[in-house]
Amino acid sequence: MNKYLSLGNNCFIKKYLNTIQPGETNFFDYIGSSQWSINELFLNDFANLFNKEDYANMKVLTNYECVTHKHYYLRFLHDLSKNFTDLQFNQFKSKYIRRILRLKKLLSEENKIIFLRTEEHYENRVIYHPDKYVKTELEYLFEFSDIIKNLYPQLDFSIIQISRSENQNFEDKNIIVINNNIKLTWENCTDVISDILQRTSFA
């Protein structure tokens, strides 16, 4: 059976994976994450992720805010409340250190991994790092592929992006882009993602 790992951009992929591959939680399962941020985390070996001062309650959509890492723009809807205490932050830190170690172990020991990502959308998005959005998410995915090849040269991997911005499906090297015109929601994401993956050779 294929080993899947979520690359975000939110928890929809994890909800789907729970139906086919239940198990321990991995790093990006329950984080709102931009692809540029994921790339920087790997390039920086997750450095400076746990400085408490870097976490703030930030408006990420025009009508929504949550605790966010100011530098990496990681959104923690499920893990930290607005007025988190030192104890809560330390528990959060311990949990995510375990998830980093688990992620590195998987990437070091698995022979084949399929990364799954839903494309991040910008409707009503509050942009804090405009210089990061000069490139497209797909360009960042190609960079991510090169980063993983460099860090884990033994790993055979593919990346599947579920996209609403790309007009057609295509495959280039180890990256597969699948167009999806259906807006994903918490209610429909499992069925829609399952249907989308049936169009690939990994189903």
Beta strands, then each sheet from edge to edge (+ up, - down):
strand 1: 4-6
strand 2: 55-61
strand 3: 64-69
strand 4: 112-118
strand 5: 156-163
strand 6: 170-172
strand 7: 175-179
sheet 1: 1+ 4+ 5+ 7+ 6-
sheet 2: 2+ 3-
end
